[in-house]
């Protein structure tokens, strides 16, 4: 265990940190995080729509979701190249990079141009199902802009005003970007959107399997236990989660059953993120019953944040991170609970979430009921019992250890 801990702290963690601090990775993460309020809007509409069960005369608020969450791909296509240019301090070109991303993304959606001047889009392509396409478009645009930024038609010391030189220099990357889209869509007649979706289908299928579901949770938990925020997984998680919940919602709207288990809603609004990544709320409750003054104080200080699924205070304050005595039960829960949840949903014992609900700070029992009703609460009770039981013996050992230190001092 000591050798493993040494490797993780001295080799793996620094390399992972260097990877996540890479401009391209960090830009994708930031682009997604900036767009999250548009996802929240859809979640709030889901919450409000519950009232329609009691007040049937309420107006339909679906268009608000359609033109916020439903345009997620469009937002990402703008934000990704914009953020890369901002991090590279190419401030003159960052807005043009974002606009070029939108232009190329819309072109690759393969709209139908009518002879009467009309243009027809498949609306769902603008949303979560277009997220992968938007990310790839954003990275491509940023690459072109970054390379072409070194080129200029004009020599240093030119008498022309700087803004005029910039206009002409910016023409080259924009022309390259849009010509690429034109060649692919209008000359080679590729449906790039469909090609990308089909190419990522095996990855999506893996993510929706039991193995993928368990790995999604376990990798995040392991990273967190070594002090690395699980949000470094954001680009991978959201690339699977967002299209999955959109498909579930569409299936239910068409009168069919939802099929995608691996969604944000299952993780953080349903059964796994009990108090935050790693299901740490039960540990906080055990801390309240500790004999150690330190652990009791940690429990009191972290209870309220944990109820709202904010667990950085307990992960770094107990600490769980880099503490083998608490890392091990966190890993056990990270493996056991997703297996139980997946099987319960896959066998139809509990309804698979089919509504957008990404208000992660909603207390877990309330959000679980909104997602899956009474059966969801029964499953939550089972998961809670297991998590409490797993944490308990390790908590007792840690409590005794801390109590001994306190008495010696």
C-alpha positions as CSV (number, residue, x, y, z in Angstrom):
1,X,0.0,0.0,0.0
2,X,2.8,2.4,0.9
3,X,4.5,1.7,-2.5
4,X,1.2,2.4,-4.3
5,X,0.6,5.6,-2.3
6,X,4.1,6.8,-3.2
7,X,3.6,6.1,-6.9
8,X,0.2,7.9,-6.9
9,X,1.5,11.0,-5.0
10,X,4.9,11.3,-6.7
11,X,4.2,10.1,-10.2
12,X,0.6,9.7,-11.2
13,X,-0.9,12.8,-9.5
14,X,1.7,15.3,-10.9
15,X,1.3,13.9,-14.4
16,X,-2.5,14.0,-14.2
17,X,-2.3,17.6,-12.9
18,X,0.0,18.5,-15.8
19,X,-2.5,16.9,-18.2
20,X,-5.5,18.8,-16.8
21,X,-3.6,22.1,-16.8
22,X,-2.9,21.7,-20.5
23,X,-4.4,24.6,-22.3
24,X,-6.5,22.4,-24.7
25,X,-7.9,20.2,-21.9
26,X,-8.5,23.1,-19.5
27,X,-10.3,25.1,-22.3
28,X,-12.7,22.2,-23.0
29,X,-13.4,21.9,-19.3
30,X,-14.0,25.6,-19.0
31,X,-16.2,25.8,-22.1
32,X,-18.5,23.1,-20.6
33,X,-18.5,24.7,-17.2
34,X,-19.4,28.1,-18.6
35,X,-22.4,26.5,-20.4
36,X,-23.7,24.8,-17.3
37,X,-26.1,27.6,-16.3
38,X,-28.0,26.9,-19.6
39,X,-28.3,23.3,-18.4
40,X,-29.5,24.4,-15.0
41,X,-32.3,26.3,-16.7
42,X,-33.6,23.0,-18.1
43,X,-33.4,21.5,-14.7
44,X,-35.4,24.3,-13.1
45,X,-38.1,23.9,-15.8
46,X,-38.2,20.2,-14.9
47,X,-38.7,21.2,-11.2
48,X,-41.5,23.7,-12.1
49,X,-43.2,21.2,-14.5
50,X,-43.9,19.0,-11.5
51,X,-46.5,21.6,-10.5
52,X,-48.4,20.8,-13.7
53,X,-49.6,17.6,-12.0
54,X,-51.5,19.8,-9.6
55,X,-52.3,22.8,-11.8
56,X,-53.0,21.5,-15.3
57,X,-53.8,25.0,-16.6
58,X,-50.1,26.0,-16.3
59,X,-48.5,27.1,-19.6
60,X,-46.1,24.8,-21.3
61,X,-42.5,25.9,-20.5
62,X,-40.8,23.4,-22.8
63,X,-39.6,26.1,-25.2
64,X,-37.4,27.6,-22.5
65,X,-35.6,24.3,-22.2
66,X,-35.5,23.9,-26.0
67,X,-33.7,27.3,-26.5
68,X,-31.3,26.9,-23.5
69,X,-30.3,23.2,-22.9
70,X,-31.5,22.4,-26.5
71,X,-28.8,24.7,-28.0
72,X,-25.9,23.4,-25.9
73,X,-24.0,22.2,-29.0
74,X,-24.1,25.8,-30.4
75,X,-22.8,27.3,-27.2
76,X,-20.0,24.8,-27.0
77,X,-19.0,25.5,-30.6
78,X,-18.5,29.1,-29.7
79,X,-17.0,28.7,-26.2
80,X,-14.3,26.1,-27.0
81,X,-12.2,28.1,-29.6
82,X,-13.0,31.3,-27.7
83,X,-11.6,29.9,-24.5
84,X,-8.5,28.4,-26.1
85,X,-7.7,31.8,-27.7
86,X,-8.3,33.5,-24.4
87,X,-5.9,31.2,-22.5
88,X,-3.3,31.7,-25.2
89,X,-3.8,35.5,-24.8
90,X,-4.9,35.9,-28.5
91,X,-7.4,38.5,-27.4
92,X,-7.8,40.1,-30.8
93,X,-9.0,37.0,-32.4
94,X,-10.9,35.2,-29.6
95,X,-14.4,36.5,-30.6
96,X,-13.7,35.7,-34.3
97,X,-12.6,32.3,-33.2
98,X,-15.9,31.8,-31.4
99,X,-18.0,33.1,-34.4
100,X,-16.0,30.9,-36.8
101,X,-16.8,27.9,-34.5
102,X,-20.5,28.7,-34.7
103,X,-20.3,29.1,-38.5
104,X,-18.6,25.8,-39.1
105,X,-20.8,23.9,-36.6
106,X,-24.0,25.2,-38.3
107,X,-22.6,24.3,-41.7
108,X,-21.7,20.7,-40.5
109,X,-25.3,20.2,-39.3
110,X,-26.1,19.7,-43.0
111,X,-29.1,22.0,-43.3
112,X,-31.4,21.6,-46.3
113,X,-31.5,24.7,-48.4
114,X,-34.9,25.2,-50.2
115,X,-35.3,26.8,-53.6
116,X,-37.7,29.4,-52.0
117,X,-34.9,30.7,-49.8
118,X,-35.8,28.7,-46.7
119,X,-33.4,26.7,-44.7
120,X,-34.3,23.6,-42.6
121,X,-32.4,22.2,-39.6
122,X,-32.9,19.2,-37.5
123,X,-33.3,21.1,-34.2
124,X,-32.0,18.3,-32.0
125,X,-28.6,18.6,-33.7
126,X,-28.1,22.0,-32.1
127,X,-28.4,20.4,-28.6
128,X,-26.7,17.8,-26.5
129,X,-26.6,15.3,-29.4
130,X,-24.3,17.7,-31.2
131,X,-21.9,18.2,-28.3
132,X,-19.2,15.9,-29.6
133,X,-19.3,17.6,-33.0
134,X,-19.2,21.0,-31.3
135,X,-16.1,20.1,-29.3
136,X,-14.3,18.7,-32.3
137,X,-15.3,21.8,-34.3
138,X,-14.1,24.0,-31.5
139,X,-10.7,22.3,-31.3
140,X,-10.2,22.4,-35.1
141,X,-11.1,26.1,-35.3
142,X,-8.7,26.9,-32.4
143,X,-5.9,24.9,-34.1
144,X,-6.3,26.8,-37.3
145,X,-6.6,30.2,-35.6
146,X,-3.5,29.4,-33.5
147,X,-1.4,28.4,-36.5
148,X,-2.5,31.3,-38.7
149,X,-2.0,33.8,-35.9
150,X,1.8,33.6,-36.8
151,X,1.1,34.7,-40.4
152,X,0.7,38.3,-41.6
153,X,0.3,39.9,-45.0
154,X,2.2,42.9,-43.8
155,X,5.7,43.6,-42.7
156,X,6.5,45.2,-39.3
157,X,6.4,48.9,-39.4
158,X,3.7,49.1,-42.1
159,X,2.0,52.5,-42.3
160,X,-1.4,51.0,-42.5
161,X,-3.6,51.2,-39.4
162,X,-3.4,48.2,-37.2
163,X,-7.1,47.3,-37.3
164,X,-7.0,47.2,-41.2
165,X,-4.0,44.8,-41.1
166,X,-5.9,42.7,-38.6
167,X,-8.9,42.5,-40.8
168,X,-6.9,41.1,-43.7
169,X,-4.8,38.8,-41.6
170,X,-8.0,37.3,-40.0
171,X,-9.4,36.5,-43.5
172,X,-7.0,33.5,-43.9
173,X,-8.0,31.4,-40.9
174,X,-11.7,32.2,-41.4
175,X,-11.5,31.2,-45.1
176,X,-9.6,28.0,-44.3
177,X,-12.2,27.0,-41.7
178,X,-15.3,27.7,-43.7
179,X,-13.8,26.3,-46.9
180,X,-13.1,23.0,-45.1
181,X,-16.8,22.8,-44.1
182,X,-17.9,23.7,-47.6
183,X,-15.7,21.0,-49.1
184,X,-16.9,18.3,-46.7
185,X,-20.6,19.1,-46.8
186,X,-21.4,20.6,-50.2
187,X,-18.7,19.0,-52.5
188,X,-18.1,15.6,-50.9
189,X,-21.6,15.4,-49.5
190,X,-20.5,14.1,-46.1
191,X,-23.0,14.2,-43.3
192,X,-20.2,15.0,-40.8
193,X,-22.6,15.1,-37.9
194,X,-23.9,11.6,-38.5
195,X,-20.4,10.3,-39.1
196,X,-19.1,11.7,-35.8
197,X,-22.2,10.4,-33.9
198,X,-21.7,6.9,-35.4
199,X,-18.0,6.9,-34.7
200,X,-18.6,7.6,-31.0
201,X,-21.4,5.1,-30.7
202,X,-19.2,2.3,-29.5
203,X,-17.8,4.6,-26.8
204,X,-21.3,5.6,-25.8
205,X,-22.4,2.0,-25.7
206,X,-19.4,1.2,-23.4
207,X,-20.4,4.1,-21.2
208,X,-23.9,2.8,-20.9
209,X,-22.8,-0.7,-19.9
210,X,-22.4,-2.0,-16.4
211,X,-18.7,-1.9,-16.7
212,X,-18.7,1.7,-18.1
213,X,-21.1,2.8,-15.4
214,X,-18.9,1.4,-12.6
215,X,-15.7,2.8,-14.1
216,X,-17.2,6.3,-14.4
217,X,-17.9,6.3,-10.7
218,X,-14.8,4.5,-9.5
219,X,-12.3,6.5,-11.5
220,X,-13.8,9.7,-10.2
221,X,-13.7,8.4,-6.6
222,X,-10.1,7.3,-6.9
223,X,-9.0,10.6,-8.3
224,X,-10.8,12.4,-5.6
225,X,-9.2,10.3,-2.9
226,X,-5.9,11.5,-4.1
227,X,-6.9,15.1,-3.9
228,X,-7.7,15.5,-7.6
229,X,-11.1,17.1,-8.3
230,X,-13.3,14.6,-10.2
231,X,-14.4,17.5,-12.4
232,X,-11.3,16.9,-14.4
233,X,-13.4,14.1,-16.0
234,X,-16.0,16.7,-17.1
235,X,-15.3,16.5,-20.9
236,X,-15.7,12.7,-20.9
237,X,-18.6,12.6,-18.4
238,X,-20.7,15.2,-20.1
239,X,-20.0,13.8,-23.6
240,X,-21.8,10.7,-22.4
241,X,-24.3,12.1,-19.9
242,X,-25.8,15.0,-21.8
243,X,-26.9,13.2,-25.0
244,X,-28.0,10.2,-22.9
245,X,-30.5,12.2,-20.8
246,X,-31.7,14.0,-24.0
247,X,-32.4,10.6,-25.6
248,X,-34.2,9.4,-22.5
249,X,-36.4,12.4,-22.5
250,X,-37.2,12.0,-26.2
251,X,-38.0,8.3,-25.7
252,X,-40.5,9.1,-22.9
253,X,-42.0,11.9,-25.0
254,X,-42.6,9.3,-27.7
255,X,-44.3,6.9,-25.3
256,X,-41.3,4.6,-24.9
257,X,-39.2,3.6,-21.9
258,X,-35.8,5.3,-21.2
259,X,-32.8,3.2,-21.8
260,X,-29.7,5.2,-20.7
261,X,-28.7,4.5,-17.1
262,X,-25.4,6.4,-17.1
263,X,-26.5,10.0,-16.8
264,X,-25.7,12.9,-14.5
265,X,-29.2,12.4,-13.0
266,X,-28.5,8.9,-11.9
267,X,-25.1,9.9,-10.4
268,X,-25.8,13.1,-8.6
269,X,-29.5,13.5,-8.5
270,X,-30.3,9.8,-7.8
271,X,-28.2,7.4,-5.8
272,X,-24.4,7.7,-6.0
273,X,-23.5,11.2,-5.0
274,X,-24.9,11.0,-1.5
275,X,-23.3,14.1,0.0
276,X,-21.0,14.4,-3.0
277,X,-18.7,12.2,-5.1
278,X,-17.7,9.2,-3.0
279,X,-21.0,9.1,-0.9
280,X,-19.4,10.9,2.0
281,X,-22.6,12.0,3.8
282,X,-22.8,8.8,5.9
283,X,-19.2,9.3,7.1
284,X,-20.1,12.9,8.2
285,X,-23.0,11.4,10.2
286,X,-20.7,8.9,11.8
287,X,-18.3,11.8,12.7
288,X,-21.1,13.4,14.7
289,X,-21.1,10.3,16.9
290,X,-17.3,10.2,17.2
291,X,-15.5,10.3,20.6
292,X,-12.6,12.2,19.0
293,X,-13.1,16.0,19.4
294,X,-11.5,16.6,16.1
295,X,-13.8,14.2,14.1
296,X,-16.9,15.5,16.0
297,X,-15.9,19.1,15.0
298,X,-15.3,18.0,11.4
299,X,-18.8,16.4,11.4
300,X,-20.5,19.5,12.7
301,X,-18.6,21.8,10.3
302,X,-19.3,19.7,7.2
303,X,-22.9,18.4,7.8
304,X,-24.7,21.4,6.2
305,X,-22.5,21.5,3.0
306,X,-22.8,17.7,2.7
307,X,-26.6,17.8,2.8
308,X,-26.3,20.0,-0.4
309,X,-23.7,17.6,-1.9
310,X,-20.7,19.8,-1.3
311,X,-18.1,17.5,0.2
312,X,-14.7,19.2,-0.4
313,X,-14.7,20.3,3.3
314,X,-14.9,16.7,4.5
315,X,-12.6,15.2,1.8
316,X,-9.8,17.6,2.5
317,X,-10.7,18.4,6.2
318,X,-11.2,14.9,7.7
319,X,-9.1,14.2,5.6
320,X,-10.2,11.4,3.3
321,X,-7.7,12.4,0.6
322,X,-4.3,10.7,1.1
323,X,-5.6,8.9,4.2
324,X,-5.6,5.1,3.5
325,X,-7.9,4.4,6.4
326,X,-10.7,6.4,4.7
327,X,-9.7,6.0,1.1
328,X,-10.3,2.3,1.1
329,X,-14.0,2.5,2.2
330,X,-14.5,5.3,-0.3
331,X,-13.2,3.0,-3.1
332,X,-15.3,0.1,-1.8
333,X,-18.4,2.3,-2.0
334,X,-17.3,3.5,-5.4
335,X,-17.4,-0.1,-6.7
336,X,-20.4,-1.6,-4.8
337,X,-23.0,1.1,-5.1
338,X,-22.9,1.6,-8.9
339,X,-23.4,-2.1,-9.4
340,X,-26.5,-2.2,-7.1
341,X,-27.9,0.9,-8.7
342,X,-27.3,-0.2,-12.3
343,X,-28.9,-3.6,-11.7
344,X,-31.9,-2.1,-10.0
345,X,-32.5,0.3,-12.9
346,X,-31.6,-2.2,-15.6
347,X,-34.1,-4.8,-14.2
348,X,-36.9,-2.3,-14.1
349,X,-37.3,-2.2,-10.4
350,X,-36.7,1.5,-10.4
351,X,-37.6,4.0,-13.1
352,X,-34.6,5.2,-15.1
353,X,-34.3,9.1,-14.9
354,X,-35.7,10.7,-18.0
355,X,-35.9,14.4,-17.1
356,X,-33.1,16.9,-17.1
357,X,-32.3,17.6,-13.5
358,X,-28.7,18.9,-13.0
359,X,-29.2,20.9,-9.9
360,X,-26.5,18.9,-8.1
361,X,-26.9,20.9,-4.9
362,X,-30.5,19.6,-4.3
363,X,-30.5,17.3,-1.3
364,X,-30.3,13.7,-2.5
365,X,-33.6,12.4,-1.2
366,X,-35.6,15.2,-2.8
367,X,-33.9,14.9,-6.2
368,X,-34.2,11.1,-6.1
369,X,-38.0,11.3,-5.6
370,X,-38.3,13.9,-8.4
371,X,-36.4,11.6,-10.7
372,X,-37.8,8.2,-9.9
373,X,-40.7,8.4,-7.4
374,X,-41.2,6.2,-4.3
375,X,-39.3,3.2,-5.7
376,X,-36.3,5.5,-6.1
377,X,-36.4,6.3,-2.4
378,X,-36.5,2.6,-1.6
379,X,-33.4,2.0,-3.6
380,X,-31.8,5.1,-2.0
381,X,-32.5,3.6,1.4
382,X,-30.8,0.3,0.4
383,X,-27.8,2.2,-0.9
384,X,-27.6,4.3,2.2
385,X,-27.7,1.2,4.4
386,X,-24.8,-0.3,2.5
387,X,-22.7,2.9,2.5
388,X,-23.2,3.5,6.2
389,X,-22.2,-0.1,6.9
390,X,-19.0,0.2,4.7
391,X,-17.9,3.4,6.3
392,X,-18.5,2.2,9.9
393,X,-15.6,-0.1,10.7
394,X,-13.1,2.3,9.1
395,X,-14.6,5.2,11.0
396,X,-14.3,3.3,14.3
397,X,-10.6,2.7,13.6
398,X,-9.9,6.3,12.6
399,X,-11.9,7.6,15.6
400,X,-9.8,5.4,18.0
401,X,-6.6,6.5,16.3
402,X,-7.5,10.2,16.6
403,X,-8.7,9.8,20.2
404,X,-5.4,8.2,21.1
405,X,-3.5,11.1,19.6
406,X,-5.7,13.6,21.5
407,X,-5.2,11.8,24.8
408,X,-1.4,11.7,24.3
409,X,-1.3,15.4,23.6
